[in-house]
Amino acid sequence: MTAKELKDEIQKALDTVPEDRLEDVLAYVREVQRKSQPEFGNSEHLEKILSEDKELLKKLAQ
């Protein structure tokens, strides 16, 4: 996917985000901008782990 296609897809996704979550999205984008590539790679791995184990983490939290 080209950069333009990615930006278009991001815009489409943003159009469906509830207003009360837009600040969270903006904070995440700013965090991505701030991080160096190696730091971002680590957070990508953590995000993947957390999303894959979401149900397990919910059960553990109870």
C-alpha positions in Angstrom: 0.0 0.0 0.0 1.3 3.5 -0.8 1.6 6.2 1.7 -1.4 8.0 0.2 -3.5 4.8 0.3 -2.5 4.3 3.9 -3.4 7.9 4.8 -6.8 7.5 3.0 -7.5 4.4 5.0 -6.5 6.1 8.2 -8.9 9.0 7.4 -11.7 6.6 6.7 -11.1 4.9 10.0 -10.9 8.2 11.8 -14.3 9.2 10.4 -15.9 6.2 12.2 -14.1 6.8 15.6 -16.6 8.1 18.3 -15.9 11.7 19.3 -15.1 10.8 22.8 -12.2 8.6 21.6 -10.6 11.1 19.3 -8.3 12.5 22.0 -7.0 9.0 22.6 -6.3 8.5 18.9 -4.5 11.9 18.7 -2.4 11.0 21.8 -1.4 7.7 20.2 -0.4 9.3 16.9 1.7 11.9 18.8 3.3 9.0 20.7 4.2 7.3 17.4 5.7 10.5 16.1 7.8 11.0 19.2 9.3 7.5 19.3 12.3 6.3 17.4 11.9 3.3 15.1 13.5 0.7 17.6 11.3 2.0 20.4 8.2 1.8 18.2 9.1 -1.7 17.2 9.0 -2.8 20.8 5.6 -1.1 21.4 4.3 -2.8 18.3 5.2 -6.2 19.8 3.6 -5.3 23.1 0.4 -4.0 21.4 0.2 -7.3 19.4 0.6 -9.4 22.6 -2.0 -7.4 24.4 -4.5 -7.5 21.6 -4.0 -11.2 21.0 -4.4 -12.0 24.8 -7.2 -9.5 25.5 -9.7 -12.0 26.7 -7.1 -13.8 28.9 -6.1 -10.5 30.4 -9.7 -9.6 31.1 -10.2 -12.9 32.9 -7.0 -12.4 34.9 -8.1 -8.9 35.9 -11.3 -10.3 37.5 
